[in-house]
Amino acid sequence: MKIVAVTACPTGIAHTYMAQEAIEKECQKRGYDYQVETQGGMGIENELEQEVIDAADAVILAIAVEIEGEDRFDEKREAQQVLTADPSEVIKDPARFIDEAEKIVGNA
């Protein structure tokens, strides 16, 4: 399974990177292919290319602020392959969001 994610919080420091780490660890544990873009205090890091987004089975937007380039996910959103959550929720229970991503793929 391929998962892409974007993490962003209001200050762009702690929760942005903690959510990134939580998603990455859970994906690694399950052996999933993943890429996480952060939009934080350092600007955009690990920017997701459109081809990578298009190839993903599911998208997780762990965001508490508007992000740059949100329109990149329009097709995935129309296909109901996008989960949006507050970064703090993803940090607390990343397994829940990866489980939800699995359900999206199962329903596709």
FIZALUM-490808 format. One record per residue: residue number from 1; residue in three letters; chain; x, y, z of N, C-alpha, C in turn. Coordinates in Angstrom, 1 decimal. Layout:
# FIZALUM-490808
REC   nr  rest  kette    n_px    n_py    n_pz   ca_px   ca_py   ca_pz    c_px    c_py    c_pz
REC  NUM   ALA      A       X       Y       Z       X       Y       Z       X       Y       Z
...
END
This chain:
# FIZALUM-490808
REC   nr  rest  kette    n_px    n_py    n_pz   ca_px   ca_py   ca_pz    c_px    c_py    c_pz
REC    1   MET      A     0.8    -1.2     0.0     0.0     0.0     0.0     0.9     1.2     0.0
REC    2   LYS      A     0.5     2.2    -0.7     1.2     3.5    -0.8     0.4     4.6    -0.2
REC    3   ILE      A     1.0     5.3     0.8     0.4     6.3     1.5     1.2     7.6     1.4
REC    4   VAL      A     0.6     8.7     1.1     1.2    10.0     1.1     0.5    10.9     2.2
REC    5   ALA      A     1.3    11.8     2.8     0.7    12.6     3.8     1.3    14.0     3.8
REC    6   VAL      A     0.6    14.9     4.3     1.1    16.3     4.6     0.8    16.6     6.0
REC    7   THR      A     1.8    17.1     6.7     1.6    17.5     8.1     1.9    19.0     8.2
REC    8   ALA      A     1.0    19.7     9.0     1.2    21.2     9.2     0.4    21.6    10.4
REC    9   CYS      A     1.1    22.4    11.2     0.4    22.9    12.4     0.6    24.4    12.4
REC   10   PRO      A    -0.2    25.1    13.3    -0.1    26.6    13.3     1.3    27.2    13.4
REC   11   THR      A     2.1    26.7    14.3     3.4    27.3    14.5     4.4    26.6    13.6
REC   12   GLY      A     4.1    25.4    13.1     5.0    24.8    12.1     6.2    24.2    12.7
REC   13   ILE      A     6.2    23.9    14.0     7.3    23.3    14.6     7.0    21.9    15.1
REC   14   ALA      A     6.6    21.8    16.4     6.6    20.5    17.1     5.6    19.6    16.4
REC   15   HIS      A     4.3    19.9    16.4     3.3    19.0    15.9     3.5    18.6    14.5
REC   16   THR      A     4.0    19.5    13.6     4.2    19.1    12.2     5.1    17.9    12.1
REC   17   TYR      A     6.2    18.0    12.9     7.3    17.0    12.8     6.9    15.7    13.6
REC   18   MET      A     6.2    15.9    14.7     5.8    14.8    15.5     4.7    13.9    14.7
REC   19   ALA      A     3.8    14.6    14.0     2.9    13.9    13.2     3.6    13.2    12.0
REC   20   GLN      A     4.5    13.8    11.4     5.3    13.2    10.4     6.0    11.9    10.9
REC   21   GLU      A     6.6    12.0    12.0     7.3    10.8    12.6     6.3     9.7    13.0
REC   22   ALA      A     5.1    10.1    13.5     4.1     9.1    13.9     3.6     8.3    12.6
REC   23   ILE      A     3.4     9.0    11.6     2.9     8.4    10.3     4.0     7.5     9.8
REC   24   GLU      A     5.2     8.0     9.7     6.3     7.2     9.2     6.6     5.9    10.0
REC   25   LYS      A     6.5     6.0    11.3     6.8     4.8    12.1     5.7     3.8    11.9
REC   26   GLU      A     4.4     4.2    11.8     3.3     3.3    11.6     3.4     2.6    10.3
REC   27   CYS      A     3.7     3.4     9.2     3.9     2.8     7.9     5.0     1.9     7.8
REC   28   GLN      A     6.1     2.2     8.5     7.3     1.3     8.5     6.9     0.0     9.2
REC   29   LYS      A     6.2     0.1    10.3     5.8    -1.1    11.0     5.0    -2.0    10.2
REC   30   ARG      A     4.2    -1.5     9.3     3.3    -2.3     8.4     3.9    -2.6     7.1
REC   31   GLY      A     5.1    -2.1     6.8     5.8    -2.4     5.6     5.2    -1.6     4.4
REC   32   TYR      A     4.6    -0.5     4.6     3.9     0.3     3.6     4.9     1.3     2.9
REC   33   ASP      A     4.7     1.6     1.7     5.4     2.6     1.0     4.8     3.9     1.4
REC   34   TYR      A     5.6     4.9     1.7     5.0     6.2     2.2     6.0     7.3     1.9
REC   35   GLN      A     5.4     8.5     1.8     6.1     9.7     1.7     5.4    10.8     2.5
REC   36   VAL      A     6.0    11.6     3.3     5.4    12.6     4.1     6.0    14.0     3.8
REC   37   GLU      A     5.2    14.9     3.4     5.6    16.3     3.2     5.3    17.1     4.4
REC   38   THR      A     6.2    17.9     4.9     5.9    18.8     6.0     5.9    20.2     5.5
REC   39   GLN      A     4.9    20.9     6.1     4.8    22.4     5.8     4.9    23.0     7.2
REC   40   GLY      A     6.1    23.4     7.5     6.4    23.9     8.9     7.2    25.2     8.9
REC   41   GLY      A     7.9    25.4    10.0     8.7    26.5    10.2     9.9    26.6     9.2
REC   42   MET      A    10.2    25.5     8.6    11.3    25.5     7.6    10.8    25.6     6.2
REC   43   GLY      A     9.5    25.9     6.0     8.9    25.9     4.7     8.4    24.5     4.3
REC   44   ILE      A     8.3    24.2     3.0     7.9    22.9     2.6     9.1    22.0     2.4
REC   45   GLU      A     9.0    20.8     3.1    10.1    19.9     3.0     9.6    18.6     2.5
REC   46   ASN      A    10.3    17.8     1.7     9.9    16.5     1.1     8.7    16.7     0.3
REC   47   GLU      A     8.7    17.8    -0.5     7.5    18.1    -1.3     7.0    16.9    -2.2
REC   48   LEU      A     5.7    16.7    -2.1     5.1    15.5    -2.9     5.0    16.0    -4.3
REC   49   GLU      A     5.5    15.2    -5.2     5.3    15.4    -6.7     3.9    14.9    -7.0
REC   50   GLN      A     3.3    15.5    -8.1     2.0    15.1    -8.5     1.9    13.6    -8.8
REC   51   GLU      A     3.0    13.1    -9.5     3.0    11.7    -9.9     3.0    10.8    -8.6
REC   52   VAL      A     3.6    11.2    -7.5     3.6    10.4    -6.3     2.2    10.4    -5.7
REC   53   ILE      A     1.6    11.6    -5.7     0.2    11.7    -5.2    -0.7    10.8    -6.0
REC   54   ASP      A    -0.6    10.9    -7.3    -1.5    10.1    -8.2    -1.3     8.6    -8.0
REC   55   ALA      A    -0.1     8.2    -7.6     0.1     6.8    -7.5    -0.3     6.2    -6.1
REC   56   ALA      A    -0.6     7.2    -5.2    -0.9     6.8    -3.8    -2.3     6.1    -3.7
REC   57   ASP      A    -2.4     5.2    -2.8    -3.7     4.5    -2.5    -4.5     5.4    -1.5
REC   58   ALA      A    -3.8     6.2    -0.7    -4.5     7.0     0.3    -3.7     8.2     0.6
REC   59   VAL      A    -4.4     9.3     1.0    -3.7    10.5     1.4    -4.2    10.8     2.8
REC   60   ILE      A    -3.2    11.2     3.7    -3.5    11.7     5.0    -3.1    13.1     5.1
REC   61   LEU      A    -4.0    14.0     5.4    -3.7    15.4     5.6    -3.8    15.7     7.1
REC   62   ALA      A    -2.7    15.6     7.8    -2.6    15.9     9.3    -2.3    17.4     9.4
REC   63   ILE      A    -3.4    18.2     9.3    -3.2    19.6     9.1    -4.1    20.4    10.1
REC   64   ALA      A    -3.6    21.5    10.7    -4.4    22.3    11.5    -4.4    23.8    10.9
REC   65   VAL      A    -3.9    23.9     9.7    -3.8    25.2     9.0    -4.0    24.9     7.5
REC   66   GLU      A    -4.3    25.9     6.8    -4.4    25.7     5.3    -3.0    25.4     4.8
REC   67   ILE      A    -2.9    24.6     3.8    -1.6    24.2     3.3    -1.4    24.7     1.9
REC   68   GLU      A    -0.2    24.9     1.5     0.1    25.3     0.1    -0.1    24.1    -0.8
REC   69   GLY      A    -0.7    24.3    -2.0    -0.9    23.3    -3.0    -1.9    22.2    -2.6
REC   70   GLU      A    -2.9    22.6    -1.9    -4.0    21.7    -1.5    -4.7    21.1    -2.7
REC   71   ASP      A    -4.8    21.9    -3.8    -5.5    21.5    -5.0    -4.8    20.3    -5.6
REC   72   ARG      A    -3.6    19.9    -5.2    -2.9    18.7    -5.8    -3.7    17.5    -5.4
REC   73   PHE      A    -4.5    17.6    -4.4    -5.2    16.4    -3.8    -6.7    16.3    -4.3
REC   74   ASP      A    -7.1    17.2    -5.2    -8.5    17.3    -5.6    -9.0    15.9    -6.2
REC   75   GLU      A    -8.2    15.3    -7.0    -8.7    14.0    -7.6    -8.8    12.9    -6.5
REC   76   LYS      A    -7.9    12.9    -5.6    -8.0    11.9    -4.5    -9.2    12.2    -3.6
REC   77   ARG      A    -9.4    13.5    -3.4   -10.6    13.9    -2.6   -11.9    13.5    -3.3
REC   78   GLU      A   -12.0    13.7    -4.6   -13.2    13.3    -5.3   -13.4    11.8    -5.3
REC   79   ALA      A   -12.3    11.0    -5.2   -12.3     9.6    -5.2   -12.5     9.1    -3.7
REC   80   GLN      A   -12.6    10.0    -2.8   -12.8     9.7    -1.3   -11.6     8.9    -0.8
REC   81   GLN      A   -10.4     9.3    -1.2    -9.2     8.7    -0.7    -8.3     9.6     0.1
REC   82   VAL      A    -9.0    10.6     0.7    -8.3    11.6     1.6    -8.9    11.6     3.0
REC   83   LEU      A    -8.0    11.4     3.9    -8.4    11.6     5.4    -7.8    12.9     5.9
REC   84   THR      A    -8.6    13.7     6.6    -8.1    14.9     7.1    -8.3    14.8     8.6
REC   85   ALA      A    -7.2    15.2     9.4    -7.3    15.1    10.8    -6.3    16.2    11.4
REC   86   ASP      A    -6.6    16.5    12.7    -5.7    17.4    13.4    -4.4    16.7    13.7
REC   87   PRO      A    -3.2    17.3    13.5    -1.9    16.6    13.8    -1.9    16.0    15.2
REC   88   SER      A    -2.5    16.6    16.2    -2.4    16.1    17.5    -3.1    14.7    17.6
REC   89   GLU      A    -4.2    14.5    16.8    -4.9    13.3    16.8    -4.1    12.2    16.2
REC   90   VAL      A    -3.4    12.5    15.1    -2.5    11.6    14.4    -1.3    11.2    15.3
REC   91   ILE      A    -0.8    12.1    16.1     0.3    11.9    17.0    -0.2    10.9    18.1
REC   92   LYS      A    -1.4    11.1    18.6    -1.9    10.2    19.7    -2.2     8.8    19.2
REC   93   ASP      A    -2.7     8.7    18.0    -3.1     7.3    17.6    -2.9     7.2    16.0
REC   94   PRO      A    -1.6     7.1    15.6    -1.4     6.9    14.2    -1.9     5.7    13.6
REC   95   ALA      A    -2.0     4.6    14.4    -2.6     3.3    13.9    -4.0     3.5    13.4
REC   96   ARG      A    -4.8     4.3    14.1    -6.2     4.6    13.7    -6.3     5.1    12.3
REC   97   PHE      A    -5.4     6.1    12.0    -5.4     6.7    10.7    -4.9     5.8     9.6
REC   98   ILE      A    -3.9     5.0     9.9    -3.5     4.0     8.9    -4.6     2.9     8.7
REC   99   ASP      A    -5.3     2.5     9.8    -6.4     1.6     9.6    -7.5     2.2     8.7
REC  100   GLU      A    -7.7     3.5     8.9    -8.7     4.2     8.1    -8.3     4.2     6.6
REC  101   ALA      A    -7.0     4.4     6.4    -6.4     4.4     5.0    -6.6     3.0     4.4
REC  102   GLU      A    -6.4     2.0     5.2    -6.7     0.6     4.7    -8.1     0.4     4.3
REC  103   LYS      A    -9.0     1.0     5.1   -10.5     0.9     4.8   -10.8     1.6     3.4
REC  104   ILE      A   -10.1     2.7     3.2   -10.3     3.5     2.0    -9.9     2.6     0.8
REC  105   VAL      A    -8.8     2.0     0.9    -8.3     1.1    -0.2    -9.2    -0.1    -0.3
REC  106   GLY      A    -9.7    -0.7     0.7   -10.6    -1.8     0.7   -11.9    -1.5     0.0
REC  107   ASN      A   -12.3    -0.2     0.1   -13.6     0.2    -0.5   -13.5     0.7    -1.9
REC  108   ALA      A   -12.3     0.8    -2.3   -12.0     1.4    -3.7   -12.4     0.4    -4.8
END
